[in-house]
Amino acid sequence: MKRQILFVLISILAAGVSQAQIASVGLIGSATPGGWDVDTNMVQDPDSLHIWTLSITLTDGEAKFRADDDWAVNWGDQAFPVGVGVQDGDNIPVIAGDYFITFNSNTGDYYLEYDSPIGIIGSATPNYWTNEWDSDINMIPDTSAVQDTDLFFVTLDLSAAVAKFRQDDDWAVNWGSSDFPSGIGTQDGSNIPIPNAGNYEITFNRRTGEYNFKENVTYTTVGIIGDATPGGWDTPTAMTKDPDNGDLWTLSANLSAGGLQFSGDEGAVIWGGTDFPEGTAAVDGDTIQIPAGKYLIELNTNTGAYSFQAVTIYETIGIIGTASPLSNWDEDVDMERSSTDSSVWTLRTDLNDGELKFRANNNWDVNWGGTDFPTGTGSLGSFTNIPITAGEYFITFNSFTLEYEFRELIVYDTVGIVGNASPTESWDIDTYLEKSAADENIWTLQSATIYDFDHNETADGGVKFRVNSAWDVNWGSADWPTGMGTQDGANIRTVAGTYGITLNSATGEYAFGDPLTSTEDLLKPSQIEVFPNPATNMLNIDFTDVQVKGTMTFQVFDMKGQLLMTREQAAAKQMQLNVSSLPTGNYTLQVLGENLIVGKRFAIVE
């Protein structure tokens, strides 16, 4: 490929980092010869000081750009081989091969040009050059196709325009066609039309001319609709995106006998199918017929694969064994079923040194054991018993996921809040919280005056919680106004105001909220879902797994703890908050309701 300089004409005013501050730019990472320890320095262009180039052989792995052999200034992104690096961005995924790399330290634009005979070119391709029809973006040989060395691929962000394939950066051999998303390119054929901008996986066979553009679609929301669903045909029941796979969406729901379809982005895309309990959904496909029951539902929006896994609902679940309060293997101690999830069972009790198992319906037909304590995943019909250390515990067992937890309950005499920003303005004098009569782990202060983190201009600002006016047991975290404190954690970065305060001494969770709201039932953040995250206009709040009633108050804080927005709505299982007025950045959402206070982090993107 012709060596062309990225954005040579871009104004120096766009610089995020002054060029006078950068002495060198290097490539570093597991894909580079020096690994994550030693930079491979790039060459600075003598005429455009923000342009850096490098010829290098890379291995399968990851890489980033950084300045002056230091992490203070670095650039990364998920895109390969073309992207825009941002400060502290993701590692760039790299495929092994010989490359000529170009990087613009003004804009973060980069191109890892693979040494390849086949490229894609045209106005639809990333326009890093003055004339987009003058330079290719090289495609990568498909080394997995051992029987065919003529296959090439690349993943790119394309514009709604046109493109062609060509060989050796020259028009002597080129392929085109009027078909999209797949077709057979011919010599000097038509420009290939790209009707919609998006991210595409592009494949091309130079022997046959066959090509395919597969769009990688990312959905903001996915849900189920239909007379079998809680929301009927009018209101999608939201599914949750898997944190490790953006194409995988899941939902646990009680369904009625009837039909349903999957809905993407509030009905912009509808998928359906004919098979149950699993199959492959198609856009505008048929309605899937569902028998009544509780199901774990999964959908892969990339492949269309879906499944409905039935959840067995047991009449009773109990613990049994020498560690149970009854100290025998003949009689169960029954657990309590959750009112919001029929698979979740809980029990608070004293346990002995010994062993136990979970079992269903007071007999041995269905039972679960395990080897791990205090948390683990049970095995159906296991011959192993769970080892128990004596103490008082709050026990949780999920009969669907088989996850269990034994959370030891330690009862403290006093818990106080202390610090330069506390009501006493002192690290020596506590303001005591009140222990809940219903739960010895919940401590509250109905109304307290809290000062700014840097109150009195001391270096040791903020507040912490501690037990019995001593530092043997204490909780801290930098998060505000909600967070999870840890032993000897950071000072809480307070913002001045009058607050109701809650601490859960079993988990370290704390919240500073409306002093007029009762906050005894502090909830784990995992029980409330906030999506999409990042958001652009609307933020969805899912209360499916908790009980809500009355009026809900939503407060949005920036990372400095400043209150930016307050909204009130009547409680519902699915609620929305318009965040379109917020600029790009990171925020904390505090949710306040009757016996409810919880904080969730979210981000805003353009």
Secondary structure as GFF3:
##gff-version 3
##sequence-region A 1 606
A	DSSP	three_ten_helix	12	14	.	.	.	ID=ss1
A	DSSP	three_ten_helix	19	21	.	.	.	ID=ss2
A	DSSP	beta_strand	25	28	.	.	.	ID=ss3
A	DSSP	beta_strand	40	41	.	.	.	ID=ss4
A	DSSP	beta_strand	43	44	.	.	.	ID=ss5
A	DSSP	beta_strand	51	58	.	.	.	ID=ss6
A	DSSP	beta_strand	61	67	.	.	.	ID=ss7
A	DSSP	beta_strand	74	76	.	.	.	ID=ss8
A	DSSP	beta_strand	82	84	.	.	.	ID=ss9
A	DSSP	beta_strand	86	87	.	.	.	ID=ss10
A	DSSP	beta_strand	92	94	.	.	.	ID=ss11
A	DSSP	beta_strand	97	104	.	.	.	ID=ss12
A	DSSP	beta_strand	109	114	.	.	.	ID=ss13
A	DSSP	beta_strand	118	121	.	.	.	ID=ss14
A	DSSP	beta_strand	137	138	.	.	.	ID=ss15
A	DSSP	beta_strand	140	141	.	.	.	ID=ss16
A	DSSP	beta_strand	151	158	.	.	.	ID=ss17
A	DSSP	beta_strand	162	167	.	.	.	ID=ss18
A	DSSP	beta_strand	170	176	.	.	.	ID=ss19
A	DSSP	beta_strand	182	184	.	.	.	ID=ss20
A	DSSP	beta_strand	186	187	.	.	.	ID=ss21
A	DSSP	beta_strand	192	193	.	.	.	ID=ss22
A	DSSP	beta_strand	198	205	.	.	.	ID=ss23
A	DSSP	beta_strand	210	216	.	.	.	ID=ss24
A	DSSP	beta_strand	222	225	.	.	.	ID=ss25
A	DSSP	beta_strand	237	238	.	.	.	ID=ss26
A	DSSP	beta_strand	240	242	.	.	.	ID=ss27
A	DSSP	beta_strand	245	255	.	.	.	ID=ss28
A	DSSP	beta_strand	258	264	.	.	.	ID=ss29
A	DSSP	beta_strand	269	272	.	.	.	ID=ss30
A	DSSP	beta_strand	278	280	.	.	.	ID=ss31
A	DSSP	beta_strand	282	283	.	.	.	ID=ss32
A	DSSP	beta_strand	288	290	.	.	.	ID=ss33
A	DSSP	beta_strand	293	300	.	.	.	ID=ss34
A	DSSP	beta_strand	305	310	.	.	.	ID=ss35
A	DSSP	beta_strand	317	321	.	.	.	ID=ss36
A	DSSP	beta_strand	328	334	.	.	.	ID=ss37
A	DSSP	beta_strand	336	337	.	.	.	ID=ss38
A	DSSP	beta_strand	344	351	.	.	.	ID=ss39
A	DSSP	beta_strand	354	360	.	.	.	ID=ss40
A	DSSP	beta_strand	367	369	.	.	.	ID=ss41
A	DSSP	beta_strand	375	377	.	.	.	ID=ss42
A	DSSP	beta_strand	379	380	.	.	.	ID=ss43
A	DSSP	beta_strand	386	388	.	.	.	ID=ss44
A	DSSP	beta_strand	391	398	.	.	.	ID=ss45
A	DSSP	beta_strand	403	408	.	.	.	ID=ss46
A	DSSP	beta_strand	415	419	.	.	.	ID=ss47
A	DSSP	beta_strand	426	432	.	.	.	ID=ss48
A	DSSP	beta_strand	434	435	.	.	.	ID=ss49
A	DSSP	beta_strand	442	450	.	.	.	ID=ss50
A	DSSP	three_ten_helix	455	457	.	.	.	ID=ss51
A	DSSP	beta_strand	464	467	.	.	.	ID=ss52
A	DSSP	beta_strand	470	475	.	.	.	ID=ss53
A	DSSP	beta_strand	482	484	.	.	.	ID=ss54
A	DSSP	beta_strand	497	504	.	.	.	ID=ss55
A	DSSP	beta_strand	509	513	.	.	.	ID=ss56
A	DSSP	three_ten_helix	525	527	.	.	.	ID=ss57
A	DSSP	beta_strand	529	531	.	.	.	ID=ss58
A	DSSP	beta_strand	538	542	.	.	.	ID=ss59
A	DSSP	beta_strand	551	558	.	.	.	ID=ss60
A	DSSP	beta_strand	563	570	.	.	.	ID=ss61
A	DSSP	beta_strand	574	578	.	.	.	ID=ss62
A	DSSP	beta_strand	585	593	.	.	.	ID=ss63
A	DSSP	beta_strand	596	604	.	.	.	ID=ss64
###
